[in-house]
Amino acid sequence: MRVDGPQGRFTDADVIDGRKLERVLAVGKHLGYDFGKDRILHVHLGLQGDFTEGSGPLPPVKGALRLRMWNAAAVKRPAVPGESKRHAWYSEDDGTGHLDPEQIAWVELRGPMDCSLYTQAEWEKLLGRLGPDPLNGDGPEKMIAKVRKSRKAVGELLMDQTMFAGIGNIFRAELLYRARLSPFRPGKEVGEDVLRSIWKDAGGLMPAAMIDRRIVTTKPPDRPHKRGQALKEEAHYVYRRNGLPCFVCETTIKKQEVAGRNLFWCPTCQAEPSSVMRG
Ligand SMILES: [Zn+2]
């Protein structure tokens, strides 16, 4: 692989340029490009980071380009018609128009929260901090034990990467909705069976999103269009649907900031225990 950092902020490109990329690790929200010999390129996209990929020759450098990686032989091949496409926000990605992996000759990285070189020890230290990851075949036991000890709201705990590695803002809102669980329920009051079913649900939704390159959490019978692919506006139950009626009960979806990010929920389907009791 050839590697450079046109923007000048990634200064370790020389250390991995020209080396063989042995494997790519993905744990929670962290990516590790393992170039062997204690050289792991760590990438965390954060809120602004984004990859572009393409076929054919490298395009001219544009914008704040933190990192480029390319295959010297592949960039000599002609571009595939339709070729490069900037990844849209995942929530807005309709899953179409992407290149087959074998056609990708280069990738560009812009705006990540982190792009730096880790040693094996540093990578392992990071793994030690992260909770189990439903995409990596981990079991939920550690997560269950931690959540059930906490007084914090489950909506906050789901975003805590030391409990549940890889869950982002869309999955937080959608998993809670699908469990019909109030985001404000304290962790210690959430049943073990509920946490297990959330874990299992994440283990189905997350790989599907990875393959489809879009997150769809609604079940076909709940969508306004019950047949065919989910339209963009019916892909989620609550995420960014504040002010709109719930697909299931027609209550207006609400929004509030929890753990630094907007949380969306249906006050009826995800009623708090006290209001359930009040009937
Ligand atoms: Zn509802």
Residues whose N, C-alpha, C, O or C-beta is under 5 A from the ligand:
A	BS01	ZN	C246 V248 C249 E250 T251 C266 T268 C269
